[in-house]
Amino acid sequence: MRLRNGHGQKLEEMYRIKHDTLPRVHAAVRAVRRATIDGLVDVTPAYATALLTFDLAHLDAAQAERQVRAALLHSADVRAAPPHGREIPVCYADACALDLDA
């Protein structure tokens, strides 16, 4: 993962998206939320990234980056559990598409 500077810090996967990407992002978000990071206002997860929003009036960018890196480094669950799947049955037969008759 790498850190980007800006209004928010963005944790971004440096690798191709893999099956464990989303669980790893959510584990990283949990680790950051548990940590005490100066100026952190919000953490917004996405599929392969997390946006860390800071209060710029109370931000020391270098210190915030150190705190985020430490939170991720010391988190035992950043290597999240293996993914699981869900089967969602679908039917494309005309008999199942009653709403298309209208």
Salt bridges, closest charged atoms under 4 A:
GLU12 OE2 - ARG2 NH2 2.39
GLU12 OE2 - ARG4 NH2 3.01
GLU13 OE1 - ARG24 NH1 3.54
ASP55 OD2 - HIS58 ND1 2.81
GLU65 OE2 - ARG69 NE 3.05
ASP77 OD2 - ARG30 NE 3.35
ASP77 OD1 - ARG34 NH2 3.52
